[in-house]
Amino acid sequence: MNTLVYSIEQTENPETLYINLTNSCTNNCIFCLRTQKDDICGKEMWLENENFSVEDIIKQFEQFSVPRTVCFCGYGEPMLRLELLKAFAKYLKENHPDIYIRVNTNGHANAIQKRNILPELKGLVDEFSVSLNGSSEEEYNSLSKPRIHNAYDEVKKFIKAAAESGFTVIATVVTGYVSGVPDAEKCKNIAESLGAKFRAREFIPNGY
């Protein structure tokens, strides 16, 4: 069965639930968990297929207690399934309005969708956590290995646009990886110049 909803907390009442919408991604980051293992906390993360609906997500979600936070984050880029993301976020806002909704994204959404999708997410998403992962295009390309043109600039434009649109935006980098890390201080300065907060995430060997 597809794992569409999962937790990384070893408790019956997790504070955060994660939504796994797709295995596709426009990056191939050298530190990505999916290159090292197939599961998170024992839950198989590779989807057998992507022919599922918002009702399927809701069915799995309702097997858990209502969390404080829902985060769109799985083994792919959630904004590739934009309509499904919006549909489930709408369900949450209508039925559980106190839930805080975060999207972990590589920041390629506007380039992928070929339009500014941020107005469509107003009132549905509270926060974007965007993988900046580079203080320069060269550094970003070496770490993230993007599959789209001009990816680094697209990430920075997305961060700036999201911040200006009133979303909470946190630009992140992964530190502590064995074969290459971004210049965190430079990345922090870039994030703040774009109107975002900054967070350095320590690499977790072999995931959770």
C-alpha positions in Angstrom: 0.0 0.0 0.0 1.2 3.5 -0.8 2.5 5.5 2.2 0.7 8.8 1.8 0.7 9.9 5.4 3.4 9.1 7.9 5.0 10.2 11.2 8.6 10.2 12.4 7.6 10.4 16.1 7.5 7.3 18.1 4.2 8.1 19.7 0.5 7.3 19.2 -0.3 11.1 19.0 2.3 12.7 16.8 2.5 16.5 16.7 3.4 16.5 13.0 2.2 14.3 10.1 3.9 14.3 6.8 2.3 13.9 3.4 4.1 11.9 0.6 2.6 13.0 -2.7 5.1 11.9 -5.3 8.5 10.2 -5.9 9.3 12.6 -8.7 11.7 15.5 -8.2 13.5 18.1 -10.3 16.6 17.8 -8.1 18.9 14.9 -7.4 20.6 16.2 -4.2 23.7 14.3 -3.1 22.5 14.1 0.5 18.9 13.1 -0.2 17.6 10.4 2.1 16.0 8.6 -0.8 19.5 7.8 -2.3 20.3 5.9 0.9 17.3 3.9 2.0 13.7 3.0 1.0 11.9 3.8 4.2 11.4 6.4 7.0 10.8 4.9 10.4 9.9 1.6 8.8 7.4 3.1 6.4 8.1 2.3 2.7 8.3 5.6 0.9 8.6 4.6 -2.7 5.0 4.8 -4.1 3.8 1.9 -6.1 1.9 4.3 -8.3 0.6 7.9 -8.2 -3.0 7.1 -9.2 -4.4 8.1 -5.9 -6.9 10.9 -4.9 -7.3 13.3 -2.1 -9.8 10.9 -0.6 -7.1 8.3 -0.3 -4.9 10.8 1.6 -7.8 11.8 3.8 -8.5 8.1 4.6 -4.9 7.5 5.8 -4.8 10.9 7.6 -7.9 10.0 9.6 -6.2 6.9 11.0 -4.1 9.3 13.1 -5.0 11.7 15.9 -5.3 15.3 14.7 -1.8 16.8 14.7 -0.6 20.4 15.4 1.3 20.5 12.0 0.9 18.9 8.6 4.0 19.0 6.4 4.0 18.1 2.7 7.3 16.3 2.5 8.1 12.9 1.1 10.4 11.2 -1.4 9.7 13.8 -4.1 8.9 17.5 -4.7 5.3 18.0 -3.5 4.6 21.0 -5.7 4.7 18.6 -8.7 1.3 17.5 -7.5 0.0 21.0 -7.0 -3.7 20.3 -7.5 -3.6 17.4 -5.0 -1.7 19.5 -2.5 -4.2 22.3 -2.8 -7.1 19.8 -2.4 -5.8 18.3 0.7 -4.8 21.6 2.2 -8.3 22.9 1.6 -9.7 19.8 3.3 -7.5 20.5 6.3 -8.4 24.2 6.5 -12.1 23.5 6.3 -12.1 20.6 8.8 -9.2 21.3 11.1 -8.5 25.1 10.8 -6.0 25.1 13.7 -3.6 22.8 11.9 -0.4 24.6 10.8 0.5 23.7 7.2 4.0 23.7 5.9 5.4 22.7 2.5 9.0 21.5 2.2 10.0 22.4 -1.3 13.0 22.8 -3.6 11.6 26.2 -4.8 11.2 25.2 -8.4 7.4 25.4 -8.4 6.9 28.6 -10.4 9.4 27.3 -13.0 7.7 23.9 -13.1 4.2 25.2 -13.4 5.2 28.1 -15.7 3.2 30.6 -13.6 3.2 32.2 -10.2 1.4 29.6 -8.1 1.6 31.5 -4.8 -1.8 33.3 -5.1 -3.4 29.9 -5.4 -1.9 28.8 -2.0 -2.9 31.9 0.0 -5.1 30.7 2.9 -4.0 27.1 2.3 -0.3 27.1 3.2 1.2 28.8 6.2 4.9 28.2 5.7 7.4 27.2 3.0 10.6 25.6 3.9 12.7 26.1 0.8 16.0 24.3 0.1 18.4 27.0 -0.8 21.5 24.7 -0.5 24.0 27.0 -2.0 25.6 30.4 -1.8 26.3 30.4 -5.5 24.9 28.7 -8.6 28.0 26.6 -8.9 27.7 25.4 -5.3 24.0 24.8 -5.6 24.4 22.8 -8.9 27.1 20.6 -7.3 25.0 19.7 -4.3 21.5 19.7 -5.7 22.1 18.5 -9.3 19.0 20.2 -10.7 17.2 19.0 -13.8 15.7 22.4 -14.8 17.4 25.4 -16.4 18.5 28.3 -14.2 17.4 26.4 -11.1 19.3 28.5 -8.5 17.9 31.8 -9.6 14.4 30.2 -9.7 14.8 29.1 -6.0 15.9 32.6 -5.0 13.0 34.2 -6.9 10.5 31.8 -5.3 11.8 32.6 -1.8 11.6 36.3 -2.4 8.1 36.1 -4.0 6.8 33.9 -1.2 8.1 36.2 1.5 6.6 39.3 -0.3 3.3 37.5 -0.5 3.1 37.2 3.2 4.0 33.5 3.7 6.4 32.5 6.4 9.5 31.4 4.5 12.5 29.5 5.9 15.5 29.0 3.6 17.4 25.9 4.5 20.8 24.3 3.9 22.1 20.8 4.9 25.3 20.8 6.8 27.5 18.0 8.1 27.4 15.9 4.9 30.6 14.1 4.2 31.4 15.2 0.6 30.3 18.8 0.4 28.5 21.5 2.4 27.3 25.0 1.4 28.7 28.1 3.0 26.1 28.5 5.7 27.0 32.0 6.6 26.7 33.3 3.0 23.5 31.3 2.6 22.1 33.0 5.7 22.9 36.4 4.3 21.2 35.5 1.0 18.1 34.2 2.8 17.7 37.3 4.9 18.3 39.6 1.8 15.3 37.8 0.2 13.1 38.3 3.2 13.3 34.8 4.6 14.4 33.2 7.8 17.3 30.8 7.8 17.9 27.3 9.2 20.9 25.0 8.8 19.8 21.4 9.0 22.4 18.9 10.2 22.6 15.8 8.0 21.2 12.7 9.6 23.3 9.6 8.6 21.0 7.0 7.2 18.0 9.1 7.9 15.7 8.6 10.9 
